[in-house]
Amino acid sequence: MAIETVEFDLSMVNPDDGRYLTARAYTIDGVNNIDGSPRELSIGQLVMAICLQRAAELEAAILEKMDVMEGTSAMLEILTNIETEILEGNVNMDSSSVTYKGNTYTYKRFLADVVGIANVPDSANADSEEFISAIESKMDEKNSFSQQTMIELQSLTSKRDQSYDMVSNVLKSLNTVLVGIVNNT
């Protein structure tokens, strides 16, 4: 269901400058009468459709952010394991390998191509302080990125929840109006 915005003329004149005032009306693709003409929706139905469309868009953005978080978490785990192995002993960077996002990399290729660390040595140990610092720097960078992504994820979740709350409030209001109408007849 796609929502299109259509501007229309209300034929009302703005008293300040004499121009016509305009407003926005929404049509919803796929909501038609039997004869194919666009179905007229009550304001409540229209608000619900718009809010549900917005919630669906936010849900897609949330899933995308969650995928980013998953990738960042996997990268941090791999970096932690590599650093631990280096600190525990001598590691040959060309013979040890990891799997990240379905691809297998040697430590050297992973650190150079995926993580972006320049000058990855062929082997590393606890004495490779500059190299360990480069790994820790990338880990700090990924942690910071992860925290920012988490804040964005929380914001998107809050906005999605607000959309669902608005749908709930509209349904509640419509029910109150309908009960009032029934009681008056």
C-alpha positions in Angstrom: 0.0 0.0 0.0 1.7 3.2 -1.2 0.5 6.6 0.1 0.7 9.4 -2.4 0.4 13.1 -1.5 -1.9 15.2 -3.7 -2.3 19.0 -3.2 -5.7 20.5 -3.9 -7.1 24.0 -3.8 -9.5 24.7 -1.0 -10.7 27.9 -2.7 -10.1 29.8 0.4 -8.3 33.1 0.2 -5.6 34.0 2.6 -6.6 37.4 4.1 -3.0 38.6 4.4 -1.8 38.2 0.8 -4.9 37.3 -1.2 -3.5 33.9 -2.4 -5.5 30.7 -2.3 -4.7 28.4 0.7 -3.9 24.8 -0.1 -4.0 21.6 2.0 -2.7 18.1 1.5 -5.0 15.2 0.8 -3.9 11.5 0.8 -4.9 8.8 -1.5 -4.0 5.2 -0.9 -3.1 2.9 -3.8 -4.9 -0.4 -3.6 -7.9 0.8 -1.6 -10.6 0.9 -4.3 -14.3 0.3 -4.6 -15.6 -2.7 -6.6 -15.8 -0.5 -9.8 -12.1 0.5 -9.4 -12.7 4.0 -8.3 -10.7 5.2 -5.3 -12.5 4.4 -2.0 -13.4 7.3 0.2 -11.9 6.8 3.6 -13.0 8.4 6.8 -10.5 10.6 8.5 -9.9 7.8 11.1 -9.3 5.2 8.4 -7.0 7.5 6.6 -5.0 8.4 9.7 -4.7 4.7 10.6 -3.5 3.8 7.1 -0.9 6.6 7.1 0.3 5.6 10.6 0.5 1.9 9.7 2.5 2.8 6.5 4.9 4.9 8.6 5.2 2.1 11.2 6.0 -0.4 8.4 8.7 1.9 7.0 10.2 2.4 10.5 10.1 -1.4 11.0 12.2 -1.9 7.9 14.7 0.7 9.1 14.8 -1.0 12.5 15.6 -4.3 10.8 18.4 -2.7 8.8 19.9 -1.1 11.9 19.8 -4.5 13.7 21.7 -6.1 10.8 24.3 -3.3 11.1 24.5 -4.0 14.9 24.9 -7.7 14.3 27.8 -7.1 11.8 29.5 -4.7 14.2 29.1 -7.2 17.1 30.6 -10.0 15.0 33.5 -7.8 14.0 34.2 -6.8 17.6 34.1 -10.4 18.7 36.6 -11.4 16.0 38.9 -8.4 16.8 38.8 -9.4 20.5 39.7 -13.0 19.7 42.6 -11.9 17.4 43.9 -9.5 20.1 43.7 -12.3 22.7 45.6 -14.7 20.5 48.3 -12.2 19.8 48.7 -11.4 23.5 48.9 -15.1 24.4 51.6 -16.0 21.8 53.0 -15.6 18.4 50.3 -15.6 15.7 51.0 -16.2 12.0 48.6 -13.7 10.4 48.6 -15.5 7.0 47.8 -19.0 8.3 45.1 -18.2 10.9 41.6 -17.5 9.5 38.2 -16.2 10.5 34.7 -16.2 9.0 32.9 -12.9 8.8 29.5 -12.5 7.0 29.8 -15.9 5.3 33.3 -15.2 3.9 36.6 -16.8 5.2 39.6 -14.5 5.6 43.1 -14.9 6.9 43.8 -12.6 9.8 45.9 -10.5 7.6 43.2 -10.1 4.9 40.5 -9.5 7.5 42.4 -6.8 9.3 43.6 -5.1 6.2 40.6 -5.4 3.9 37.6 -5.6 6.2 38.7 -3.6 9.3 41.0 -1.2 7.4 44.2 -1.6 9.4 47.3 -0.6 7.4 50.6 -2.5 7.5 49.4 -5.7 9.0 52.5 -7.8 9.9 53.0 -11.4 8.8 53.2 -12.5 12.4 52.4 -10.7 15.7 52.9 -11.3 19.4 52.6 -9.4 22.7 55.7 -7.3 21.7 53.8 -5.9 18.7 52.6 -2.9 20.7 51.9 -0.6 17.7 49.9 -3.3 15.9 47.9 -4.1 19.1 47.2 -0.4 19.5 45.9 -0.3 15.9 43.5 -3.2 16.7 42.4 -1.6 20.0 41.8 1.7 18.1 39.6 0.0 15.6 37.8 -1.8 18.5 37.1 1.6 20.2 35.9 3.0 16.9 33.5 0.0 16.4 32.3 0.3 20.0 31.6 4.0 19.4 29.8 3.3 16.2 27.8 0.5 17.9 26.7 2.9 20.6 25.6 5.5 18.0 23.7 2.8 16.1 22.0 1.7 19.3 20.8 5.2 20.0 19.5 5.4 16.4 17.8 2.1 16.9 16.1 3.2 20.1 14.9 6.4 18.4 13.4 4.4 15.5 11.8 2.0 17.9 10.2 4.9 19.8 8.9 6.4 16.6 7.4 3.1 15.5 5.7 2.7 18.8 4.3 6.2 18.5 2.8 5.3 15.2 1.1 2.2 16.7 0.0 4.3 19.7 -1.6 6.8 17.3 -3.5 4.0 15.5 -4.7 2.7 18.8 -5.8 6.2 19.9 -7.7 6.7 16.6 -9.4 3.3 17.0 -10.4 4.2 20.5 -11.7 7.6 19.4 -13.7 6.1 16.6 -15.2 3.5 19.0 -16.2 6.3 21.4 -17.9 8.2 18.5 -19.7 5.0 17.3 -20.9 4.2 20.8 -22.1 7.8 21.2 -24.0 7.5 17.8 -25.6 4.2 18.8 -26.6 5.5 22.2 -28.3 8.6 20.6 -30.4 6.6 18.1 
